[in-house]
Amino acid sequence: MKSHDLILVPTNALQPTEVSELILQTSQYTSRASIEDLPAELLLIIFKLVFMKSRAGTFRLWPPCSCTEPKVLKPCDCHEKPFKTTWVEKEDRRNPHIFPYAISLVCNQWRSLVKLVPIFWTRVIVFVDANPTPLAELREHLTLSGGLPLDLYILRREDTYDQLDPEEHIRCGAVIDIIRPHFRRCRIISFNVVHNSSLPSVVHDFRGKAVHLTTLELKCRVDDGQHFVSRPNRLNGKAFSFPSLDVLDIDGRNFADACVYLPTWGKALAQPRELHVTISNFRPLLNKVNHSCNVGNVAVALSYIYELRCLSFINVEFPIVNADDWDVGELDLEMTALNLTDVPQIFLDNFLEFIQSEIQYLNIIHSSMPSRGMALHAAEVSLQDIPSQEDIPAFLKRWRGVVLDVSDCEGFDDRALEALGVNHPASTANILYERREFIISDCPNVSPNALKDLINARHKANAEGQHDQCTLVVTGKCGLLSAADRAWFEENLKFFRWKTK
């Protein structure tokens, strides 16, 4: 009997003494087995099962397969084509035990077997901090992937982002030189570094049609004023395009350079698909660096996008322009959601002049409040950590939306609630009564009496006198509520919750 053979005996058919005798009779033929005794075919099956734990099924929304209804979001597991999977995006890529690295380090036999399967090596993780991934290891990993589509992540360990790293761009440059020929076969390209000078240049480092690319992330923490256009143009060939791109998360200097120096940038953005765009960390005026890209150039580039699902600005300030000098009416700049983080008002108001359609969702975090434009028509507004010097009441007095979510804003006080109670005279619709959901969290300067005044104002605005359909939720650091006030709110509102610290 071989050491890896199995003996299957129904134990319920044997008495305890018979089991003991059976063990004694067979012990002379058996020896302790190790995992090295498993055949290679079985090990590969086990490795594939481990591999699948790091994978997720792809989902199809449109067009549907013949076995699903149109626009039904469900896994495409029909028999028309194999069930497709991709790497799980939420997996911790800094974990040293992530597949296939831990398995490949167990022993030479395991590593040799893992190397036989190219798809095991289609997620490439490269560290560029002070303890970088060896370049030889990167080259081997790319070779083992066998030309399959790649998920490429260039990043640092979590505790190293607060450190200025003057050598980072040198390490990143060496990595970019190796991976540049593979950009066109990538499904995800993600750079998350400290300095923008460590990022690849959209103008100079990308060429050709990246048919698999769905996510392009070029993120940095510090705009060090490095001009990508000063780099040598290393590539020739067809212009960079990405017909399947869903997410573009790009540093502002790269976006600015593409607007000015890449004539095909607008055409590349114009593919017929939804796109989520984030532009971050570009403050040339603070760095005293001139750049020829301005608000108008940004608006024109974004207007090429077929369907701009969400636009986010994070710590950016492009030079402003006179919108009257631009044919704004010719721009088709529409978006469903606009997210603003650390954005100054002068840039924001200038950009809003180029938007002609309504915005469904407006999310403002630690930024200036807009004073004009279609932001005043956003159906749902979220305000978070707004600086106390910002005039929140002035914005709310002119806002015409229906849902307001405010958190951690000292400037959201009784004056802001009073502004909400003003029915805008320029509208024929009853704007006040349309405002039907208020969510307030960690706003210590809001009082129950001012909230009651707001609800009473809503009642007066309701000509039919029907029960108020408003929702009011107050949580966090907002003071205590008396039993009498709680009873009043519960009687006068459709839904009410007050849970404060």
C-alpha positions in Angstrom: 0.0 0.0 0.0 1.3 3.4 -0.9 1.6 6.0 1.8 -0.9 8.3 0.1 -3.6 5.6 -0.5 -6.8 6.0 1.6 -8.7 3.2 3.3 -12.4 3.9 3.6 -14.1 1.7 6.2 -17.6 2.3 7.6 -16.7 2.6 11.3 -20.3 2.0 12.4 -19.9 -1.6 11.1 -17.0 -2.4 13.4 -16.8 -3.0 17.2 -14.1 -1.0 19.2 -12.0 -4.2 19.5 -12.2 -4.8 15.8 -11.1 -1.2 15.0 -8.0 -1.7 17.2 -7.2 -4.9 15.5 -7.6 -3.3 12.1 -5.1 -0.5 13.1 -2.6 -3.0 14.3 -2.9 -5.1 11.1 -2.4 -2.2 8.7 0.2 -0.2 10.7 3.0 -2.3 9.2 2.0 -1.2 5.7 1.6 2.5 6.5 3.9 5.4 7.3 3.4 9.0 8.2 2.6 11.0 5.0 3.7 14.5 4.3 2.3 17.1 2.0 5.2 16.5 -0.3 3.6 13.1 -1.1 0.7 14.9 -2.8 0.9 14.7 -6.6 1.5 17.9 -8.5 -2.0 17.7 -10.1 -3.7 17.7 -6.7 -1.5 20.6 -5.4 -2.5 22.7 -8.4 -6.1 22.0 -7.7 -5.6 23.2 -4.1 -3.7 26.3 -5.3 -6.6 27.1 -7.7 -9.1 27.0 -4.8 -6.9 29.4 -2.8 -6.6 31.6 -5.9 -10.4 31.7 -6.3 -10.7 33.1 -2.8 -9.0 36.2 -4.1 -11.3 36.5 -7.0 -14.8 37.9 -7.5 -17.3 37.4 -10.3 -17.7 40.1 -12.9 -21.2 41.6 -13.2 -23.0 42.5 -16.3 -25.3 45.5 -16.5 -25.6 46.2 -20.3 -25.8 44.6 -22.8 -27.5 41.6 -21.2 -26.9 38.0 -22.2 -29.8 36.1 -23.8 -30.5 34.4 -20.4 -31.0 37.6 -18.4 -33.4 40.5 -18.6 -32.0 43.9 -19.7 -30.4 46.1 -17.1 -30.5 43.3 -14.4 -27.4 43.4 -12.3 -26.4 39.8 -11.7 -23.4 37.5 -12.4 -23.1 36.5 -16.0 -22.9 32.7 -15.3 -24.7 31.5 -18.4 -23.3 28.9 -20.8 -22.7 31.3 -23.6 -19.2 32.1 -22.3 -17.1 31.1 -19.3 -17.8 32.8 -16.0 -15.4 35.6 -15.6 -13.6 36.7 -12.4 -11.3 39.5 -11.4 -9.0 40.1 -8.5 -10.9 41.3 -5.4 -10.3 45.0 -5.2 -10.9 45.4 -1.5 -8.3 42.9 -0.5 -5.4 44.3 1.5 -2.6 44.5 -1.0 0.0 45.3 1.7 -0.6 42.0 3.3 2.6 39.9 2.8 0.4 36.7 2.8 -1.6 37.8 -0.2 -1.9 35.3 -3.1 0.4 34.0 -4.6 3.4 35.4 -2.6 2.9 33.3 0.6 2.4 30.0 -1.3 5.4 30.6 -3.6 7.7 31.0 -0.5 6.8 27.7 1.2 9.2 25.5 -0.8 10.9 25.2 -4.1 8.3 22.6 -5.3 5.4 24.8 -4.6 7.0 27.8 -6.2 7.8 25.8 -9.3 4.2 24.7 -9.6 2.7 28.2 -9.0 5.0 29.5 -11.8 3.3 27.2 -14.2 0.0 29.1 -14.1 0.2 32.6 -15.7 -3.1 33.8 -14.3 -1.8 33.4 -10.8 0.7 36.2 -11.6 -1.7 38.8 -13.1 -1.8 40.9 -10.0 1.5 42.8 -9.7 2.2 44.6 -6.4 5.3 46.8 -6.2 6.5 48.7 -3.2 8.5 51.9 -3.8 9.2 53.1 -0.2 12.6 52.8 1.5 12.2 49.0 1.4 11.4 48.6 -2.3 10.4 45.5 -4.2 13.6 44.2 -6.0 13.5 45.0 -9.7 14.5 41.5 -10.6 11.5 40.2 -8.8 9.3 42.6 -10.7 10.7 41.5 -14.1 10.2 37.8 -13.2 6.6 38.5 -12.1 5.8 40.2 -15.4 7.3 37.3 -17.4 5.3 34.7 -15.4 2.0 36.5 -16.2 2.4 35.3 -19.8 1.0 38.4 -21.6 -2.4 38.2 -19.8 -4.2 41.4 -18.6 -2.6 42.8 -15.5 -3.8 44.5 -12.3 -0.8 46.7 -11.5 -0.3 48.4 -8.1 2.6 50.7 -7.3 2.4 51.8 -3.7 4.0 52.3 -0.3 3.5 50.7 3.1 0.8 52.5 5.1 3.1 54.1 7.7 5.4 55.7 5.1 3.1 58.3 3.5 3.8 61.0 6.1 7.5 61.0 5.2 9.0 63.2 2.6 11.1 61.0 0.4 13.5 62.8 -2.0 14.6 59.5 -3.5 11.1 58.2 -4.3 11.1 59.5 -7.9 14.3 57.6 -8.6 12.9 54.3 -7.4 9.6 55.0 -9.3 11.4 55.9 -12.4 13.2 52.6 -12.5 9.9 50.8 -12.0 8.2 52.8 -14.7 11.0 51.9 -17.2 10.2 48.2 -16.6 6.4 48.3 -16.7 6.0 50.9 -19.4 5.8 48.2 -22.2 3.1 46.4 -20.3 0.7 49.4 -19.8 -1.4 48.5 -22.8 -2.3 45.1 -21.4 -3.3 46.3 -17.9 -6.8 46.2 -16.5 -5.9 48.3 -13.6 -3.0 50.8 -13.3 -2.7 52.2 -9.8 0.0 54.5 -8.5 -0.3 55.7 -4.9 2.9 57.6 -3.9 4.0 60.7 -2.0 5.3 63.1 -4.7 3.7 63.8 -8.1 7.1 63.7 -9.7 7.2 60.0 -8.9 4.1 59.3 -11.2 4.2 58.3 -14.8 3.3 61.0 -17.3 0.1 60.7 -19.3 1.8 62.7 -22.0 5.1 60.9 -22.2 4.8 57.4 -20.7 1.5 56.1 -22.2 1.0 55.1 -25.9 -1.4 52.9 -27.8 -4.8 51.5 -27.2 -5.3 50.0 -23.7 -8.4 47.8 -24.5 -8.6 46.2 -21.0 -8.0 49.3 -18.9 -10.9 50.0 -16.6 -9.2 51.9 -13.8 -6.4 54.4 -14.1 -5.2 55.8 -10.7 -2.3 58.3 -10.6 -2.4 59.5 -7.0 0.1 61.5 -4.9 0.0 63.3 -1.6 2.3 66.3 -2.5 2.4 68.4 -5.7 6.1 69.2 -5.7 5.8 71.4 -8.8 7.5 69.0 -11.2 6.6 69.5 -14.8 6.1 66.3 -16.7 6.7 68.1 -20.0 10.4 68.5 -18.9 10.9 64.7 -19.2 12.2 63.3 -22.4 9.6 61.8 -24.8 10.5 58.2 -24.6 7.7 56.8 -26.7 6.5 57.0 -30.3 3.5 55.4 -31.8 -0.3 55.7 -31.6 -1.9 58.0 -29.1 -3.0 56.7 -25.7 -6.6 55.6 -25.6 -8.8 53.6 -23.1 -12.2 52.7 -24.5 -13.2 50.6 -21.5 -12.2 53.0 -18.7 -14.6 53.4 -15.8 -12.5 55.2 -13.2 -10.0 58.0 -13.8 -8.3 59.1 -10.5 -5.5 61.4 -11.6 -3.3 64.1 -10.1 -4.1 67.6 -11.2 -0.7 68.2 -12.9 -1.0 65.2 -15.1 -4.6 66.2 -16.0 -3.4 69.8 -16.7 -0.5 68.6 -18.9 -2.8 66.3 -20.8 -5.2 69.2 -21.5 -2.5 71.4 -22.9 0.1 69.1 -24.4 -1.9 66.0 -25.5 -4.1 66.9 -28.5 -5.9 63.5 -28.4 -6.9 63.8 -24.7 -10.4 65.0 -25.5 -11.0 62.2 -28.0 -9.7 59.6 -25.5 -12.2 60.8 -22.9 -15.1 60.8 -25.4 -15.6 57.0 -25.5 -19.3 55.9 -25.0 -19.3 54.8 -21.4 -19.9 56.1 -17.9 -16.8 57.6 -16.2 -16.0 58.5 -12.6 -13.3 61.3 -12.6 -11.2 62.5 -9.6 -8.7 65.3 -10.0 -6.5 66.0 -7.0 -3.6 67.9 -5.5 -2.8 70.7 -7.9 -2.2 74.2 -6.5 0.2 75.9 -8.9 -0.6 79.3 -7.5 0.4 78.3 -4.0 3.7 76.7 -5.4 4.3 79.9 -7.4 4.5 77.8 -10.6 2.8 79.0 -13.7 0.8 76.6 -15.8 -1.0 77.3 -19.0 -3.9 75.0 -18.1 -6.9 76.9 -16.6 -10.5 76.4 -15.6 -11.7 76.7 -19.2 -9.3 74.0 -20.4 -10.5 71.7 -17.7 -14.1 72.3 -18.5 -13.6 71.7 -22.2 -11.8 68.4 -21.6 -14.5 67.2 -19.2 -17.2 68.1 -21.6 -15.9 65.5 -24.0 -16.9 62.7 -21.6 -19.9 60.7 -22.9 -21.5 60.3 -19.4 -19.7 61.9 -16.4 -21.2 60.0 -13.6 -19.2 61.6 -10.8 -16.6 64.4 -10.7 -14.4 65.0 -7.7 -12.0 67.8 -7.0 -9.6 67.3 -4.1 -7.2 70.1 -3.1 -7.1 71.7 -6.6 -7.1 75.3 -7.8 -6.7 75.9 -11.6 -6.2 79.4 -12.7 -9.5 81.2 -13.3 -10.7 82.6 -16.6 -13.4 85.0 -17.8 -16.3 82.6 -18.8 -17.6 85.3 -21.2 -14.5 84.7 -23.3 -15.5 81.1 -23.8 -18.5 79.8 -25.8 -19.9 78.1 -22.7 -23.2 77.3 -24.5 -21.3 75.0 -26.8 -20.0 72.9 -23.9 -21.9 69.7 -23.0 -20.7 69.5 -19.4 -23.0 67.4 -17.4 -22.5 65.3 -14.3 -24.7 63.4 -11.8 -22.6 64.0 -8.7 -20.0 66.7 -7.8 -17.7 66.1 -4.8 -15.5 68.9 -3.5 -12.7 68.6 -0.9 -10.4 71.4 0.1 -11.5 73.6 -2.9 -11.3 77.4 -2.7 -14.4 79.4 -3.6 -12.8 81.5 -6.4 -12.0 78.3 -8.4 -15.3 76.7 -7.6 -17.5 79.6 -8.6 -15.5 80.0 -11.8 -15.9 76.3 -12.7 -19.6 76.3 -12.0 -20.1 79.0 -14.6 -19.3 76.3 -17.2 -22.0 73.9 -16.0 -25.4 74.3 -17.6 -27.3 71.3 -16.3 -28.6 70.4 -12.8 -26.4 68.4 -10.4 -28.2 65.6 -8.6 -25.7 65.1 -5.7 -23.4 67.8 -4.2 -20.9 66.7 -1.5 -18.7 69.4 0.1 -16.0 68.5 2.5 -13.8 71.1 4.2 -14.3 73.5 1.3 -15.7 76.9 0.5 -19.4 77.2 -0.1 -20.4 77.9 -3.7 -22.2 81.2 -4.2 -23.6 80.7 -7.7 -24.3 78.2 -10.5 -26.1 74.9 -10.7 -24.8 73.9 -7.3 -27.7 75.8 -5.9 -30.1 73.4 -7.7 -28.5 70.2 -6.4 -31.3 67.8 -5.2 -29.2 66.3 -2.5 -26.5 68.2 -0.6 -24.0 66.9 1.9 -21.9 69.3 4.0 -19.0 68.0 6.1 -16.4 69.8 8.2 -17.1 73.1 6.6 -14.8 75.9 8.0 -16.6 78.1 10.5 -15.9 81.2 8.6 -17.9 80.0 5.6 -21.4 81.6 5.1 -23.5 78.4 5.2 -26.8 80.4 5.7 -26.2 82.4 2.5 -25.9 79.2 0.5 -29.0 77.5 2.2 -31.1 80.6 1.6 -30.8 80.1 -2.1 -30.5 76.3 -2.3 -33.5 74.6 -3.9 -32.9 70.9 -3.1 -34.8 68.2 -1.2 -32.2 66.4 1.0 -29.7 68.0 3.3 -27.0 66.0 5.2 -24.8 68.1 7.5 -22.0 66.8 9.8 -19.3 68.3 11.9 -20.1 71.9 11.0 -19.9 74.5 13.7 -21.2 77.1 11.2 -24.4 75.2 10.8 -26.4 76.9 13.5 -29.8 78.5 14.2 -29.1 81.1 11.5 -28.7 78.3 9.0 -32.0 76.8 10.1 -33.6 80.2 9.7 -32.3 80.4 6.2 -33.8 77.0 5.4 -37.2 78.4 6.5 -37.1 81.1 3.8 -39.2 80.2 0.8 -37.3 81.3 -2.2 -39.3 84.1 -4.0 -37.9 83.4 -7.4 -39.5 80.0 -7.7 -43.2 79.3 -8.5 -42.9 75.9 -6.8 -43.1 75.6 -3.0 -39.3 75.1 -2.5 -39.6 74.9 1.3 -42.1 72.1 1.4 -40.1 70.1 -1.1 -37.2 70.0 1.4 -38.2 66.8 3.1 -35.1 65.2 4.6 -32.7 66.7 7.1 -29.9 64.7 8.6 -27.8 66.6 11.2 -24.7 65.1 13.0 -22.2 66.7 15.3 -23.5 70.3 14.9 -23.4 71.7 18.5 -24.9 75.1 17.6 -28.3 73.8 16.5 -31.1 74.2 19.0 -34.4 72.3 19.3 -36.4 75.6 19.2 -34.8 76.6 15.9 -35.7 73.2 14.5 -39.3 73.6 15.7 -39.4 77.0 13.9 -38.3 75.3 10.7 -41.0 72.7 11.0 -43.6 75.4 11.7 -42.5 77.3 8.6 -42.9 74.1 6.6 -46.5 73.8 7.9 -47.3 77.3 6.8 -45.8 76.6 3.4 -48.0 73.6 3.0 -51.2 75.1 1.6 -53.2 71.8 1.9 -52.4 71.4 5.6 -51.5 67.7 5.2 -49.3 65.8 7.6 -45.6 66.8 7.1 -43.7 64.1 5.2 -40.4 65.5 6.5 -37.7 63.3 8.0 -35.5 64.8 10.7 -32.5 62.9 12.2 -30.2 64.5 14.7 -27.2 62.6 16.1 -23.8 63.2 17.8 -22.8 66.3 19.6 -26.0 68.3 19.3 -27.2 68.7 22.9 -30.0 67.0 24.8 -33.7 67.0 24.0 -36.5 67.4 26.6 -39.3 64.9 26.7 -41.8 67.6 25.7 -39.8 68.6 22.7 -39.4 64.9 21.7 -43.1 64.4 21.8 -43.7 67.6 19.7 -41.3 66.4 17.0 -42.8 62.9 16.9 -46.3 64.3 16.6 -45.4 66.7 13.8 -43.0 64.7 11.6 -43.3 61.6 9.5 -40.0 60.2 10.9 -37.9 61.7 13.7 -34.8 60.4 15.6 -32.7 62.4 18.1 -29.7 60.4 19.5 -27.1 62.7 20.8 -24.0 62.5 23.1 
